[in-house]
C-alpha cells in the first residue's frame, strides 16, 4: 500500500519488477528499459495509460485498475505471456503484441469491442476473456498457430457472435461460451 505515490521511475538495473499494489494516486510509471517481468500494480486506480517496454517477456499485473483506458506496447515487443488486467472495465485500447504465445486472465474487459489474436498465440487459458460485456468480435490472424483454447474462454460475452477458430484448434474440455 502506497497511497501517496503519484509517479514511479525506476533505474535500468531492475529486470524483474513486482509490487506497487493499491497505489491509488499513481498516475505515471516509467519502466526500466531492460525490465523483463512485470507483476503487481493491482488496484492502481489513477492509472489511465501505460506503455510496456519492448524488453518485457512476461506480465502478470494491473488487475482492478479502474481507470486504465489504454495499454501500449513499444515497437518490437517480444512478450511471450500476458496475464492480468482483470476488471479493467474502462480499457478500450489493448493490442496484443505479435510475438505473444500465451494469454491468461483478461476477465471483465468490459469496454473492449474487438480483440485480435496474433498468429503467434498457441494457448488461450480457461476463462481468459470471461465477462467482456462489450466484446463483439474476435479476430484470429492468418496462419494462426493456436493449438489450445481452454474452457469457457468467452463465457459471459453477450454481444459476441460466432467465433471462427483456426483449423486444428483443440477446445478443452468444455465449450468456450
N, C-alpha and C positions, 0 to 999 in steps of 0.2 A: 504494500500500500504506500503510495507516494502521491497524495492528493494535490500537492502544491507544484509539482514539476510540470513545466509547460513545454520544455524543449529538451531533447536528448541528442547530443553529438558525441560520438564515441571514436576513440583512436583506431587507426587502421590495424593495430596489432591484435584486435579481437577477431577471432574466427568463428566462435560459437557464442550466440547471444540468447540468453534466456532471462526472463524477468519482466519487470515493469508492469505488473498486474494491478488493476484498479488505480491507474494514474489518471484520474478523471479530468485533470486540467491539461494533459499532454496534447499539444496541437501539432508539434513538429518532431520528426525523427530523422536524423541524418545517420544512416547506417554506414559502418566502415566499408571501404572499397573492397576488402577481401573477406568479408563475413560469408561463411558457408552454410550455417544453420541459424534459423531464427525461430525462437519459441517464446511464448508468453504474450505480452501486450494485450491480454484479455481485459475487457471492460475499460478500455481507454476511450471514454465516451466523447472526448473533444476532438479526436482524430477525424478528419474529413477525407484526407487522401494520403496515400503513401506510395513511395517508389522503392521497388525492390532492386538492389544492385545485381548486375549480371554474374557476380561471383556466387550467389546463393544457390545451393543444391537442394536444400530441404526447408520447408516452412511448416510449422505446427503452431499457429498463433492467430491472434486477432479475433477471438471469439467474443461475441457480445459487444462489439464496438458500435454502439447505437447510431452514430452519426457518420460512419465511414461510407463515403459515396463512391470513391474511386481507388482502385489498386492498379498501379502501373509497374511494368517490368522493364528494366533497361534493355536496350537492344542487345542481342547476343546472349540473353539469359539462358543458362544451361540447367535450369532447375529440373530435378528428377521427380520430386514428390511434393505435393501441395496438400496440406490438411489445415483445417481451421476455418475461420471466417463464418462460424456458426452464428446465426441470429444477427447478422449484419443486415438489418432489414431495409436500409436505405441504399445499399450498394447497387449501383447501376452500371458501373464500368469495371469490368474484370475480364481481361483477355488472357487465357491460359497460354503460356509460352510454348513455342513449337517443339521443344525438346522434352517436355514433361512426359513421364510414362506411368505415374500412379496418381490417382485422385482419391481423396478421402474427405468426408465431412464438410460439405458446403450447405448444411441444413439451414432452411429458412432464409434463403437469399430472396426475400420477398419481392424485391423490385426488379430483379433480372428478368428480361424478356426472352433473350436468346443466349444460348451457350454453344460455342464452337469447340468441339473436342479435337485437338490436334491429332494428326495421323500417328504421332509417336506414342500416344497413350495406349498402354496394354491392359491396364487394370483400373476398374472403377469400383470402389468399395460399396458395401451394403449401406443403404440409406444415404448415399452421397449427396443427392440433390432433393432430399425429402422436404416437403412443405415449402417449395419455391412457388409461392402462390401466383405470381405473375408470369411464370415461365411458359412461353408459348411454343418455343421451337428449340430443338437440339440438332445441331449440325455436326456430322462426322466428316472430317476432311477425307478427300480421295486417298485411296491406297492405305486406309486405316490399318494399324497393327493391333487394334483392340482384340483381346483374347477372352477377357472375363468381365462380366457385369454382374455384381452380386445383388442379392435380394432387395426388393423394394427401393431400388435406386431412385426412382421418380415418383414414389408414393406421395400423395397429397399435393399434386401439381394439377389443380383443376382446369387450367387453361391449356395444358399441354395436350396436343392432339397425338397423332401417331408418331412413334419414334422408329425410324428406319435404321436398324443396326447394320453394320457392315457384315459381310459374309463370314461364316465360321466363328461367330461370337458365341461363347458359352454363357448361358444365363444360369446363375447358381443361387440357391436351389429352388427359389420361389419366383413368382412373377416380379417384374420390375415396377409394376404400378400398384 
